[in-house]
Amino acid sequence: MTKVNKKKYSALILSRASTDQYLDTRKNIPSLLEQKGSKLIIDWLLTALKHKSIADINIVCDYHIEKLIGGYPELNFFHPETIDTNLSLIESGILSINNGVVIIDEHRIMRPNAIERLMEAEGNIALGIEKVPKEKIGKGKGFAVLNNQVVFSDSEGSEEIYFSGLIRFDEEIMPTVNSLIAGLEHPANLKAIVEKLINDGNYISAVDISGDWTKINRPTALARFIFGTKAETLDRLENKIKNAKILPQIKFLVSEWNKDSDIIIDNIMSNIEAESIVVRSSSLNEDSFSASNAGSYTSLLDIPKDAENISDAVETVIRSYDKESKGSALDQILIQPFLKSKPLTAFLISMIIVLFIFMMKILGVVTGRKINNCDSSYNEEDLY
């Protein structure tokens, strides 16, 4: 049963300038006014925070705050006393809030689903998390989940998580949080507050917001957030295309297949009305900012719709992920009907996706420059 949260909260968005903004005088706007996809970062966040429990929105910004005030006069703004630490942002905003608070850490964007799930969580403290894929175990940031509670990653039986930078404090816990913050030393950040809360024995609910948040200074993760995988892009296009039809599809994660392939096969048998199917790759590494990787992974056509052939085909696609690069448990498989009378169907669908991405580039998702002066190379563990 979904929890109905009738409490009221203030939202607190943290915005601290990156080093290159201080060094490059051409970047004379706060990061919240940078465009990512079809929206400014601040508009991504304001859209996410349109929740009935959010009473007001507060922004703490240490860089050209006047440009935010001019464009968003309905919001509350704070300027930190010092501009060199994340803790100074938190102190400047949270000490002026009298009710519960939802904090979004600097350099993140979220979807409304992330806020919705955070508000439904039990307990006085809720933390937005993403579970670390099995192949990345040992590369997390020190936190884990055990029975839906956030703990340290060395806790027996726990699963490692990434901290999303999204946290909710109810009004009842605010005196404890304010006292804790006052006792921290600079430099400290939101992660240090969570660590202290765990050490002091506080219960923190873990809220899985996988896919509904990202850091803005990680090009591949940002592309994944905006574009989604091939399967997710088709989902988004389904109601937007007027003169063509997106075929029905079933998509699932590699981790879901590994956990219970029989349920997925039953779903395909029951819901795909065709004698044969297409089993397509939908990897996290396809259609990123730096490359489309089209054709890098296996897709199989005209697969007879029976359990054995479906299983063999899916396993073949999964093996192709590991062959081209180290596959992820979060890679997807896309299943669609095979239209024997339409041999160009797969090609046309791919072209639709390419055109969609091209349009997004024109709208400002991608430029020929580095993003935030960051190189497009990255470590997966740093995405979070």
Order of alpha helices (4+ residues) and beta strands (2+ residues): beta-alpha-beta-beta-alpha-beta-alpha-beta-alpha-beta-beta-alpha-beta-beta-beta-beta-alpha-alpha-beta-beta-alpha-alpha-beta-alpha-alpha-beta-beta-alpha-beta-alpha
